[in-house]
Amino acid sequence: MSKRPLTDPSWLPSSTVSHDIGPPQKVEALREAYKRHSSELVTIDEQQTKLLLVMLGIFSAGATFLASCTKKDSGCELTPVVRWGLTTIVVALLWLWAWFTLERHEYRQAVRDLLVRCELALGFYTKDAFLEGTALYIPEERRFPSKGRFTCWTHFGTVVLAGLGFLAVLWSPLLSRWIQSCAR
């Protein structure tokens, strides 16, 4: 994982390869590294999305099964041990999901950091390198590594809500009885 500060772009060095400085091999190596990092960023997002869909599928299928079990004529009554076992499984899945999501987010930030470093080395932030009178990229784009929290928390929140929904369906018969007894 990158330990460089991600939110402060002032630490970023200027390029020693931009313009005509440096041998062509360096520029080509930077281009290849940039392509590889761009591809890796897409892979990270695809992996996160696939696992999100798997987690939602698990909770959705489980909740559908539980909803069918809670009907009075189904003949399927879950014992307290089964309920607590399923609750433990849900908590474990949510813990693993949280860990995975935060790890992927840190990895995403590190790859984004590498992309910005390649962009710097290629001279994208250098005035007059590609556009007359200005740089190709604006200084705010150096903050790209610190972006993406919305994606992280959206994925995280979606699965947590699905897990809580599953637990609500799991415990709904007991919750309904408790609420009815409190209302009397």
VENHUPE-V690378 format. One record per backbone hydrogen bond with DSSP energy under -0.5 kcal/mol. NH is the residue of the N-H (numbers start at 1). CO is the residue of the C=O. Records with the same first field share a line. If there is no record, write none. Layout:
NH = CO + CO
This chain:
9 = 7
11 = 8
12 = 9
21 = 18
26 = 23
27 = 23
28 = 24
29 = 25
30 = 26
31 = 27
32 = 28
33 = 29
34 = 30
35 = 31
36 = 32
37 = 33
38 = 34
39 = 35
40 = 36
41 = 37
42 = 38
43 = 39
44 = 40
45 = 41
46 = 42
47 = 43
48 = 44
49 = 45
50 = 46
51 = 47
52 = 48
53 = 49
54 = 50
55 = 51
56 = 52
57 = 53
58 = 54
59 = 55
60 = 56
61 = 57
62 = 58
63 = 59
64 = 60
65 = 61
66 = 62
67 = 63
68 = 64
69 = 65
70 = 66
71 = 68
74 = 71
75 = 72
77 = 75
83 = 79
84 = 80
85 = 81
86 = 82
87 = 83
88 = 84
89 = 85
90 = 86
91 = 87
92 = 88
93 = 89
94 = 90
95 = 91
96 = 92
97 = 93
98 = 94
99 = 95
100 = 96
101 = 97
102 = 98
103 = 99
104 = 100
105 = 101
106 = 102
107 = 103
108 = 104
109 = 105
110 = 106
111 = 107
112 = 108
113 = 109
114 = 110
115 = 111
116 = 112
117 = 113
118 = 114
119 = 115
120 = 116
121 = 117
122 = 118
123 = 120
124 = 119
126 = 123
128 = 131 + 134
129 = 126
131 = 134
134 = 131
136 = 124
137 = 124
141 = 138
142 = 139
143 = 140
144 = 141
145 = 142
146 = 143
147 = 144
152 = 148
153 = 149
154 = 150
155 = 151
156 = 152
157 = 153
158 = 154
159 = 155
160 = 156
161 = 157
162 = 158
163 = 159
164 = 160
165 = 161
166 = 162
167 = 163
168 = 164
169 = 165
170 = 166
171 = 167
172 = 168
175 = 171
176 = 172
177 = 173
178 = 174
179 = 175
180 = 176
181 = 177
182 = 178
183 = 179
184 = 180
